[in-house]
Amino acid sequence: MPDTRGPLWYIWWLVRCQPWRVLRGGLIGTAWMLGLSIRPYLVARAIDDGLRADDFRALSWWVAAIVVAGIGLAYLGIMRHRTMTFVREDASARSAAVLLRHLSRIGAVLPRRLAAGDVATVGGADITHTSAVLTMTGPGVGAVIAYAFVAVVLWSVSPLLALFVLIGVPAVVLVIGPLLRRLERAESVYRHQQGILTTRAADIVAGLRVLAGVGGRGLFARRYAAGSQRLLTEGYRVGAVNSWIEALTIVIPGLFLAAVVWLAARMAAAGDITIGQMVAVYGYVAVLVVPVWFLLEGGYQVIRGRVAARRIIALLELTPDDAAPPSRAGGTDARPAPERTAELHDPATGLTVPAGRLLAVAADDPAEAIALADRLGRFVASDVTWGGVPLTGIALDEVRARILVADHDSYLFAGTLREILGTRPGISDADMGAALRTASAEDVVDAHAEGLAMPIGTRARTLSGGQRQRVRLARALLAEPDVLILVDPTSAVDAHTEERVAQRLRAARAGRTTIMLTTSPLLLGRADLVAHLREGRIVAGGSHVELLEQDPSYRALVSRDGESADADGSLR
């Protein structure tokens, strides 16, 4: 369970999930940084003990030590990079798992609370940026220790040089600190606008065929281009701040190095330090550029990571509606579900769904039909009862297993047709064939030599709209829920296919509760009962024929002849 008290708490949780690996990364990173500091000492000894003393033997030993140190540093560098890669990948995988589990838990709440583009950017870039912060646990810790070590060594050479280094490096951080805070603000705005633009792109791609059909492709393309230009401008702001940080990260340590070398050269000329010590000072300060760069780069990563972790936490803090309170999601206070044959009642509309019957609901407003499906399927808070038991009082897992809302546009994942239809264990090919026949989708299988093994891409874009809809219907039938709620199950098929589906659906669901939200006369004519939903209430009920005779507004709705009715039901 992640710590969502704040972005830094979340990052610290990622560290605590892999303590030994992080510790190993810190030790190796520290050894690597300190190893960088050892080589200037070895060079100084080679100069003073070998070159200046004209001692070839001593020079050879110190040169050999420099070579061995180089090999050791190369190995430590490989292990440092390897370990920190494992640390980052573990953190990325852990964040992805946490997000995926949470997204599956909140379900239908997600699209109402967060745009698809925000989810995409959180699941992509934000996870990576957050994991990159963990680099500070290896080279970052090593950089701090190496900085302190070099300061101590320089103190043994010259306290003046040591004080210059101790004061100068924090001054670099103070100069760049305000830029890091400015970068955080710019990065936050950029990430938000990137999520909005990603959402718009996904909407355009998903509705490209429809937009082309109604001539709206150009309009939405221009809107996307305008949004892209705004994001580009914001990206320039982020890039401008980042470029200053990158430039100062290189220039300021370089100026600092030049100042220290100048000071050391003056001291060597005055005889305060030896030539070897001057070379060593140069090496120490040159080495300091590496930890200083790591510290500044780590600060930049922390800024980006805080912004990214804040967005991850915002997603993790989304909770299901009151329709699924945590205390009732499966706890001991959940009430037992009714028997398999129990009626559903929605007080908001006055609809009562008799158990084991095929009920059709014809709604004047499609949005009201969707809202009814959400209440009956417990995707929103409501007072719906099932067999007299409040639906919100039943364990959510049991509700999901026994009540299924099948949207006509639900998502189809990539895979074979057999994998897509395999909604539960134990489904045979014969069961799938029967469900496909009920959905009048035999042509999907017959048209391909692979049969049920035919590959289907993401969103089943290789199938026609009618074929996708019938595959979704077959998948819903194979789930065999006690209550099946179908939302416009035949809106994309022709009349002949719709008639076959209506006839076969009635036989396939005999004895089980089925609710069809539709205005299709063919489906309404096959229903046991029909309810007319108007202005949020059930205003009439009976058979399809009875409502055609008795309810003028219902007749105007299902005849689709353009007639409308007044509030009292009279035609005008």
Helices and strands as residue ranges (DSSP letters): H 7-16, H 19-45, I 46-51, H 56-106, H 109-113, H 116-121, I 122-126, H 127-132, G 133-137, H 139-157, H 159-206, H 208-214, H 217-269, H 275-316, G 326-328, E 344-346, E 351-353, E 358-363, H 366-376, E 385-386, E 389-390, G 391-393, H 396-402, E 403-407, E 415-416, H 417-421, H 429-438, H 442-446, G 451-453, E 455-456, G 458-460, H 465-479, E 483-487, H 495-508, E 513-517, H 521-526, E 529-534, E 537-542, H 544-550, H 552-559
